[in-house]
Amino acid sequence: GFLAAQGGANAYFLELAPDAQSAGMAGTGLAITDNGSTAIFHNASTIVFSQEVMGASYSYADINKDYSMHSASVFYKIGREGNHGFTVGFRHFNFRPHIWDLEAGYFSTVAKNLSLSLTFRYLQAKAWKDADTKNSVCLDFGATYHRNMALLDEMASWSIGFQAANLGKKIDGYKLPAKLGLGGAIDLPFSIENRLQ
């Protein structure tokens, strides 16, 4: 679980999906290209293939009577082609008494249909009110390969996403929940109002 033994502070809240779309699909998001405003929490390299130039989001999750999480994020694609840009995110998890992180990422196209991202994350935790504040830093690396398909007037597409996440030092003696992820997605937009992913 994300609560540390012996009252210590750890960062397992990083495994919680902060947005409703990802949480509703069992935490997926590695290859979804239409969630640009929350992609920093999953795989920032997917933002390159988003149809939006910029976006922002805020969410609040009331996990139970003792725990809740706020998250906010924003991204902006630079230039006429929008082949690169930056994204910033923030999460605050309320527990004994709190832990939060601030993250900033850069994403860019490196070849046709291929993008990469690098995200830097700073974490700060306090296990209880009078405890010393602990902190850590970590990195995420993301990659996405995206192609259109000859379906639905070539509006359909498929993607493969990869992420190496939470690569960094321990916080308050606890390892960060480092992980490697690989996922795929197919997007079938039947109309403006109806699509299947």
Salt bridges, closest charged atoms under 4 A:
ASP19 OD1 - HIS42 NE2 2.79
ASP101 OD2 - ARG91 NH2 3.33
ASP101 OD2 - ARG121 NE 3.20
GLU103 OE2 - ARG91 NH2 3.04
GLU103 OE1 - ARG121 NH2 2.73
ASP140 OD2 - ARG121 NH2 2.70
ASP187 OD2 - ARG195 NH2 2.33
